[in-house]
Amino acid sequence: MQYNKTEENKWLLTEYEGENASLSLTSVNFALSFQEIYQGVIFNDLL
């Protein structure tokens, strides 16, 4: 999830799903895929 404050001073919630999603920071013209963010992280099953 990502919260952004809009020019109208409202908060915008963006939800991401799937390993092919990417995080975008438009105010600084930057994007990074979640695959890159979590590269090398091992997730254990929670079941």
C-alpha positions, 0 to 999 in steps of 0.5 A: 500500500502507498499513500500519496497526498494530492494537490487538493490536500486529499490522501490517495491510497494505492494497493499493489498486488503481484510480483510484477507490480512496481512502486512509483514515486512520481514527485521524484520521477522514480519507479522500482519493481517489487521484485527488485525491492525484495530480491534476496528476501525469503518469505516463509509460509505463514500457514 
